[in-house]
Amino acid sequence: MDKNQISINRIDLRSRGIPPEIARSAVDGLGEAVMHNLVRQGVVNPGQMIQLGDLNLETLSLTKVGDAMEIRSEIARAIAKEIAARIGRQ
C-alpha cells in the first residue's frame, strides 16, 4: 500500500477556554485524522506527496470544549479543508 505524505511547515493553533490536558489530547493522532478526512474526500491519491507552507486556520466554534475527540475532529476538518483549497480540490 502506498503511503501519502503531507509536509506542513507550521500550523498555529490558539485555544481559549480549553484545559491544557484536553488540548494536548486533541492533537494526539491529528495527522491520522487529517489524512482520513482527505482520503474520504478524494483529495489525495495513493502515494501522493504534498508540500505546504504555513497554515492559518479559521476560528473554530466548538460545542464541547472538554471533548478531545470532538476538538481533534474539528481541527482535522479545518486542516483538510485548507489543504483541499491549496491544491485546488474542494
C-alpha positions as CSV (number, residue, x, y, z in Angstrom):
1,M,0.0,0.0,0.0
2,D,1.4,3.4,-1.0
3,K,1.7,5.9,1.8
4,N,0.6,9.6,1.4
5,Q,2.9,12.3,2.8
6,I,1.9,15.8,3.5
7,S,4.5,18.2,4.8
8,I,3.3,21.3,6.6
9,N,5.9,23.8,7.9
10,R,3.8,25.2,10.7
11,I,0.3,25.2,12.0
12,D,-0.7,27.9,14.5
13,L,-3.4,26.7,16.9
14,R,-4.7,29.0,19.6
15,S,-7.2,28.0,22.1
16,R,-9.3,29.8,24.6
17,G,-11.2,28.1,27.4
18,I,-9.8,24.6,26.7
19,P,-7.9,23.0,29.5
20,P,-4.2,22.2,28.5
21,E,-4.5,18.5,29.0
22,I,-7.6,18.4,26.7
23,A,-5.8,20.4,24.1
24,R,-2.8,18.1,24.2
25,S,-5.1,15.0,23.9
26,A,-6.8,16.7,21.0
27,V,-3.7,17.0,18.9
28,D,-2.6,13.4,19.6
29,G,-3.4,11.5,16.4
30,L,-4.2,14.7,14.5
31,G,-2.2,13.6,11.4
32,E,-4.2,10.4,11.0
33,A,-7.5,12.3,11.4
34,V,-6.4,14.8,8.7
35,M,-5.4,12.1,6.3
36,H,-8.7,10.2,6.9
37,N,-10.6,13.4,6.0
38,L,-8.5,13.9,2.9
39,V,-8.9,10.3,1.7
40,R,-12.6,10.3,2.4
41,Q,-13.0,13.5,0.3
42,G,-10.9,12.1,-2.5
43,V,-8.4,14.9,-2.2
44,V,-5.2,12.7,-2.2
45,N,-4.2,9.9,-4.3
46,P,-2.2,6.9,-3.1
47,G,1.5,7.7,-2.8
48,Q,0.9,11.4,-3.3
49,M,3.3,13.9,-1.7
50,I,2.1,17.4,-0.9
51,Q,4.4,20.2,0.3
52,L,2.7,23.1,2.1
53,G,4.0,26.1,3.9
54,D,2.3,27.5,6.9
55,L,-1.4,27.0,7.6
56,N,-3.5,29.7,9.3
57,L,-6.8,28.1,10.2
58,E,-10.2,29.7,10.6
59,T,-11.7,30.2,14.0
60,L,-13.4,27.0,15.2
61,S,-16.7,27.0,17.1
62,L,-16.8,24.0,19.4
63,T,-19.8,22.8,21.4
64,K,-17.9,20.6,23.8
65,V,-14.6,22.2,24.8
66,G,-14.0,19.3,27.2
67,D,-14.1,16.6,24.5
68,A,-10.7,16.0,22.9
69,M,-12.1,13.8,20.2
70,E,-14.5,16.5,19.0
71,I,-11.8,19.1,19.1
72,R,-9.4,16.8,17.1
73,S,-12.2,16.1,14.6
74,E,-12.9,19.8,14.1
75,I,-9.2,20.7,13.8
76,A,-8.7,17.9,11.3
77,R,-11.7,19.0,9.2
78,A,-10.3,22.6,9.1
79,I,-6.8,21.5,8.1
80,A,-8.2,19.1,5.4
81,K,-10.4,22.0,4.1
82,E,-7.4,24.3,3.8
83,I,-5.2,21.6,2.1
84,A,-8.0,20.9,-0.4
85,A,-8.2,24.6,-1.1
86,R,-4.5,24.9,-1.6
87,I,-4.2,22.0,-4.0
88,G,-7.4,23.0,-5.9
89,R,-9.7,20.2,-5.0
90,Q,-12.6,21.4,-2.9
